[in-house]
Every structure is written in C-alpha cells, then in structure tokens.
C-alpha cells in the first residue's frame, strides 16, 4: 500500500497495483523518456489528486489523462513535468505532419496508377532465406520463435510484395503492376548509431514494387524518376542522381547484372539529367539509381531510390502469361520517394527551420482574443475554421496579446488571428502572418484563401 499526504494534511492510502493499468496508459509516453522512480513519484501525485474518484482501488484512465498536465506541473519534479508535456505536444504535432505527408503520398500514387497494399510486420523466417535478405541482412533483423517456428520482423517490405503478386495469376495485360505500401519496418541499429528522427529502429518506409515486362522497364524507370522529381520540387529540394553498380556481395550472374545496369543507364540517358557512377554500391540483388537531395543548410541526404531487380522474381517463381500464351518471368523495380517517413520529417523540419508551409503546418491558424470579452467570438471563429478543414488552436489564456503573438511566432504558426472588441462587433478578423504582414479581412474570404493555398500546396 502507498501512503500519500495531501496538501490539506489528510493521509490517504491506495494499492498502486490495482490501478497500474491506468497509470501505465496515462504515462506511456513519459515512461519512454524517464526512469521508473520518477514515474512512480508522478503516479502517486496523479492518483492522490484523484483520490475522490478512486472506487474499489480503481481509477478511470480518462480521469488521469484529462488533468495530467495540471498535476505534473504542480509536482516537485517540475522540469520532468514540463519535458513530458513538451514531448506529448510535439509528438502530436509531428504526427499531424506525418499524416499530412501520408495523405499526399496516397494522392499522388493513386494518380500514378499504384494500388496500395499492407503486408504483415512479421513473416516466417523461411521467406527471408528465400529472398536472400537473411544472408545479407540478418544482423540487422529482430527474430522470434512462435510454436517452434522462427519468424522475423521485416526490415523491408520486399517479400510481402512478392507474396501479394504471387497470390493470383497475371497476364501481360495486367502489367505494369504498380504496388505501393507504407510499411512499418524494424532494423536493429546499434544504440550509438541512433540519431533523433534521422536514425531509428522502427520507421515507415514508402515502398513500392513495380512488376513489368522487359520492354516496359525504361518507361517505368522514367515514370518513377518524374514522380520523385515532382515530390522534391514541391518541397524546394535540389538533388543529384547516382548510378550504383554491382557490389562484391551480390546474388545473380554477371550477365544479369549487366542487362539490369544497361537498362538503368538507358533510362537515365533518355531523362537527359546528369548523374555520376557510384561503383560497387548497388543493392545485393540489383543496380540502383539513388537520389541525393540537398536541404537549405547545404547538407545532402540519400532518400529516393530506384532499384532494378531480376533476382527476386526468380527466387519467388513469379510469372505472367505473355501474348504468346506462354509463361514468362516479370522484371521488378523496388523504389521509394521519401524513404523513411520519419527521417524525411526530420529533414523537412530543419530544411524549413520549423516554419512549415501552410498545407503541411501542424497548426495552421492560432486564434487569440485580446480580452475575455471576445472569448466567445474567438471560439466562434475557431469553430468555423475547423469546419472548413483547417488545423486551429485557440489561446484563451489571460495573458497580454503581445506575449501570445510572440509565443505563436516562436512556434512558427503561419497565421495568427488577433480578435478584439472591434473585430467581434464588425464580424471581421485581424490577420497577422509569420512574416509580420497584417491585414483586416472578412472571415469567409480568409477561409477561402487558405483553402485554396492548402489545396494547391503552395509553399
């Protein structure tokens, strides 16, 4: 039993074990950051605060979560409390950026003729032997045994894509078949190699596999290159391309590699863009074109890639029926645009210095009443903005408006709406942009302008 003395002096007792599930859920994010002793202390503080709500040793998770910030701020571990709150809020905002990127990914891939799939995170280990990944990648894989059968968490999505293709027969009329997946992958990275969002053990890979006939290879490579170019141009990235050739550790014959490499060279030459040769740095199953983008700080990042593979279709016995009625082996492309979504978010954050363009910003508009008298009008404005599909925050704190503006600017929020008695009386809004421009507008006009900018993804 735990004993906690409240500020009133009353001593209460409770069994933490009976409410451990509620505590665990409420502090899930915090547990990942701080040691258990601090978590236990904060758990006591939270539970003590809700002592009247404890019935039969239980407490509702919602009761903890609704006021957890207030309780943590009052805790003696004030810095830990602030860090937890910051962690939670930043996590929510980065999740918004991620979801917006994923929506964009789905939109452009649907237009480009891709179908989206979702394959299991864990696959039978035999599949990784069959694909060749086990011999070349096993040290970076997490494994387990279920009912005496060895399994592995996928470090990439390839075998799952092979099984999807193999699940039904295909004709040459079905090709090219473009299959995309926002797959969650796990890679065993050394702790010293981990680096924020840039190097993690679990991330979302925007993978795709294109199955095609040999005569479709060139056009498909050019199509993927254009898609990647469109994506990077949207974010204002410059980039250069590298052709990576056969490494020492590879599968397949030299002849197969020569055919695959020549296919990439031919496509690159038709694109008419410069590229450099990166000898011996291809994937173990085929040559590749890597896209190295340059951010606003002048740093380069390898994100997009196009890999031509003749090995896995052979290993997984993939087939299609040709125009001659005979069975043939398809050629396959592995490709990504973003690479790791989490890593791409890290790159974007530094590229924009946190000032995301409107369509991507986690908070697009901050509504700030000057006095309590205009709180209701501020709520009305925020409600109309939210109904229009915009991401909005409302600051109703009893603080000076200058302080609210400076805080919103430090958070890189694109638009700030300052609402006083005059705006409420005239049903208008005073608009301030992150760059400092100011204007007075009618709310419907402002909403229409922002909706147009979001739809066009204006930078």
N, C-alpha and C positions, 0 to 999 in steps of 0.2 A: 504494500500500500504506500502511496505517496502522500505526503503532508505538505500543504501549501498555505501560508498565511497571507490573506488578502490585505489590501491597504486599510480596510476597516478594522483589521485586527482579528477577524474571525479565522479560525483554523479549519480547513476542510481536508477531507481525505478521499482518495479515489484510487481505483485499481487501473493503472495505465494499460495493462494488458487487455482489459475489456474494451478499450477504445482505441487500440493500436491501429486498427484498420482505418479509422477516421483520421488519426494523426498522420499515418503513412501517406494517405491520399492528399491531405492538405499540405504536407511538406515535401511532396515528391520532388519538386524542382529544387528545393533547398537542400535536400539530402544529397544531391549530386555534387554540391559545392562545398559543404562544410562538414566538420567531424560530428560524430554521434553525440558527444557530450553537449555540444551547443544545441543540437536538435532536441535532445531530451529536455534541456532547460526551456527552450521555446515552447515545447509541447506542454510543459507544466503551466507556463504563462497563459497559453491559449485556453487550456482546459479549465484553469482556475477562473478565467474571465467568463466562461460559460457554465459555471457551476450550477446556476439555477435551472439550466436546461438538461442537466445530466439526469437521466432516469434509468434506474437499474444498471448503473455503470456504463451507459451508452450515451453517445452524443452524435447528433446528425452531422454528416460531413459538411452540409451546406451551412450550418451554423458556424462552423470554424472558418470556412472559406470566405463567407460574406464579410467578416470583420478581421481577417487575419492580419491585414496591413496595419490597422489601428493598434492591434495588440502588440505586434512586433515592434512598432515604433516606440511603444511605451516600455519595451523590455530593456534590461540593463545592457544587453548586447546590441546597442543602437547601431553600430556600424554593420553588424551582421544583418540586422533587420533591413537597413537601407539597401544593402547589397542584394538581399533576397528580392526586395521589391523591384529594384532596377533589373535584376535578372529576369523576373517574371514579365515585366512590362516590355523589355527589349525582346524577349522570346516571342511575345505576342506580335510585336511589330515586324520582326523578321519572318514570322510565319505568314503575315499578310503579304510581304514581298514575295515569298516563295510561292504562295497560292496564286498571286497575280502572274508570276513568271510561268507557272504550270498552265494557267488558263491561256496565256499567249502561245505556249508550246502546242497545246491541243488545237488551237485555232489554226495556226499556220500548217500544222501537219495534216489536219483534215483537208485543208485546201490543196495540199500537195499530194493527196491520194493515199495517205497512210491509214491503216487500221490500227487501233490501239489494243494492246493485249496486257494481261497481268499474269506473270508466272510465279510459281512458289518461291519463297525465300530460301527454303531448304530443299535440297534434292539428293537423291541416292548417290552415294559416292561413285558408283559404277559409271554414272554419266560423266563425271569429271575425268575418269580414266579414259573413257571413250573419246571425249572431246580433245584430250591432250593437255588440258589445264593442270591435271594432277602432277604430271611430271615436271611442269614448268612453273607451277604456282602454289604448290601445296603448303609451303612455309608461310604463306600469307592467308591461309584459309582456316576458318573455325570449323571444327568437326564434332560430331556427337554420335552416339550409338543408340538406336531405338529398336527394341525387340531383336537384339543381336545383329541388326543391320546397320552398317556405317552410313552416316549422312554427312553432308557438308553445307554450311551456309554459303550462298552464292556470292563470289567476289565480282562476278559479272553475269550478264543475262543470257549469254550465247546458247548454252544447252537448252534452256527453256524455249528459246525461239526456234531451235531445231525441232523440238517436240511438237510445237504448235504447227509448223509446216507439215510435219510427218503425220499429223492427226487425220488428214484427209487427202485423197488423191488430187493431183493437179494436172491441168492441161497447159500447153504453151499459150493458150488464150488467156489463162489466169495471170500470166507473167507480163511485166514485173509485178511481184507481190511485195508491197512495202509495209512492214510490220514494225510498229513503234511501241516502246514500253518505257514508262517512268518507274524503273525498277529500283527497289531498295536493296543495296548490296553491302556486304561486310568484308573488310580487309584487315588482317592482323598487322597493324603498324606498330613499330616499337614506340614506347611511350615518349622517348626523346625526340622522335620524328613528328609527333603530333603538333599542330600549329593552328590554333583557333579554327576558323571555318575552312582554312586552306588545306589542312591535312587532318582528316578524321577517320575513324574506324567504321562508321556507318554513314552512308550518304545515298542520295537519289541520283541515279545515272539516267540521263535522257537517251537511252539506247534505241537503236533501230537496226533491223536486218532487212535487206532487200534481196529477194530471190529472183533470178532472171536468167534469160538465155544468153549465151556468149555474145551474140550480136547486139544485145541491149546494154552491155557493160559501159561503153563510152558515154551514151546519153544519160544513164543513171548517175554516173560519177559527176557529170556536168550539172545535172539537176541538183544533186546534194551540195555541190560547191556553191551554186547560186543561192540555195536556201541558207547556207551558213553565212554567205556574204550579206544577205538581207538582214539576218539576225544581228551580226556585228555592226553593220551600218546603222541600224536603229539605235544602238547604244553609243555610237560615235567612236567605235574602236577601229584603229588601223590594224592591219595584220599582214603577215607574210606566210608563205607556204613552204613546207619542206617535204621532199620525197624520201622516205626512209626505206632502205633496201634490206635484203636478206641478212639476218643475224647469224652468228655461228650456231646458236642454239635454236634450231628450227625443225619443222616437220615438212614432208613433201620433197619432191625431187627438184634438182636444179632447173630442169626443163619447165616444170610447173611454175616455179618462181619467175623464170624469165618471161613466160607468157603473161603472168599477172602483172609484173613490173612494166612490161611494154604497154599493157592496157592502161595503166595509170599515166604513163608518160604521154601516150597518145591523147588522152583526155585533157591533160594539163596543157599540152601544146595547142589544142583547139580552144581552150579557155583564153589563151593569149596573155596570161598573167605570169610574172616572173616567179621562179621557185629555185630552191637550192637542193642539192643532193645531200642526204644525211646517210652516209654509208653504214650498213650493218645495224641500223636501229629499228628495223621493221618488227612487227609482231611475230611471234613464233610460227604463226600459221599463214602469214602473207605480208606483202609490202603495204605501205600506207602513205597517205598524204596527211600531214599534221598542219593545223592552223595555229600559228602563234600570234596572239593578239597583243597589242600594246595599250596599256592604260594611260591615264592622264599624268601619271608620275614617270612615264617612260619605261616602266617595267614590262617584260614580256611574260606571257602565260600560255602554255600549250593547253588548249581547250578542245576545239573541234578536231575530228579525225575522220578519214575515210580509209577503210582497210578492205582490200580485195582478198577474198578467201576461196580457194578451191579445195581446201583440206576437209573442213567440217562437213560440207555436203557429201563428201566421200565417206567419212567416218560414220555419219548417221544415215547413210544409204538413202539420201534424198533423191527423189525422181520427179520427172514430169513427162507427160506423153506429148511427143512432138507432132508436127504436121504430117510426118511420115507414118504415124501410128506406133512408133517405137518409143521405148523408154530412154530418157536422157537424164544426165546429171546437171542440175542447175548450178550457176555460179552465184556467189553470195557476197554482199557488201556488209560489213559492220560499220556503223557510223554514229557519231554524236555531234550535237551542236554546242550545247552548254558544257558537256562533260559532267562533272559533279555539280549538281544544282547548288549545294551549299557553298562549294568553293567559288562558283560563279557569283553568288550573292556577296561573298567577301570581296571579290574583285570589283563588283559594281559599287559596293559601299565606299571603297577607297577611291575608285575612279570618279565618283560623284562627290566625294568628301561628305557623304551623308545626305546631300541635297538631291534626293531622287527626283526625276521628272514627275509631273503631276500624275500620270497614269500608273506609275509604279509606287509612288509615295504611300507609306502605310497609313499616314494621316494626311488627308488632302486639304482639309479646312479646319481651322481652330476658331470656334465661336466664343467671343469674350465680351460679356456685358460690363459696362463701366461701373454701374452701381446695382444694388439689389433690386432697384425698381424695374430694371429691364431684364431680370432673370427669366420671366415668363416669355418675353419676346425672344430671348436667346434660345430658349427651349423650342419655341415655335419654328424659328429659323433652322435650327439643327434638325428638327423632325422633317422639314421639307427637303433639306439637303440629303438626308439619309434615304428618304423615299425616292429621291432622284438617282439613287445608286452611288452616292459619293461617301467616302470614308471621313467621318466627322468626329471631333472631340469638342466638348463644351467645358469651359473653365468658369465655374460659378463661385470660385473661392473669393473670400473677402480680402482681396489684395489690390494694390494700385494697378491701374491699367498698364502703366509703363513696365511694371515688373512682369505682368502677364505676357506682354508683347516680347520683351527680351527673352523670356523663357521659351516662347513659341519659336522665336528666331533661332535660338540655340539648338532647338530640336529639328531645325531645317524644314518646318512645315510650309508648304508652298503659299497658302493663302490664310490670312488672319482677318476675321470679321470683328470689328470693334463697334459695339452697339450701345448707344446712349439714348437719352430721352427723345432727342430729335429723330433718330432713326426709327424708334418704336412708333412715334407719332406719325411719321410720313411713310411708314412701311417700306423703308429703304435699308441699305446696309453700307457701312463704311469699310471699304476693302483695302487691305494692305498686303502687298506681296513680299516674298522673302527678300527680293532685291531692293525693297524700300519704296516702290511705287504705290501711290494712294489714289483712290477714287471713291465716289459715291454712286451706287448703282441700285437699280430695281432688282429684287431677288430673282424673279423669273429670268431676266436677262443674264444674270451671273450664272445661274444654273445651266442655262442653255450653252453658254460659252464654255464652261468647264466640261460639260458632257461631250461637246464637240472635240475639245482638246484630248480628253481621255480616249474617245473612240478612235481618233487619228494617231494616238500615241505620240503626240507632239512632245519633242524634247525641250 
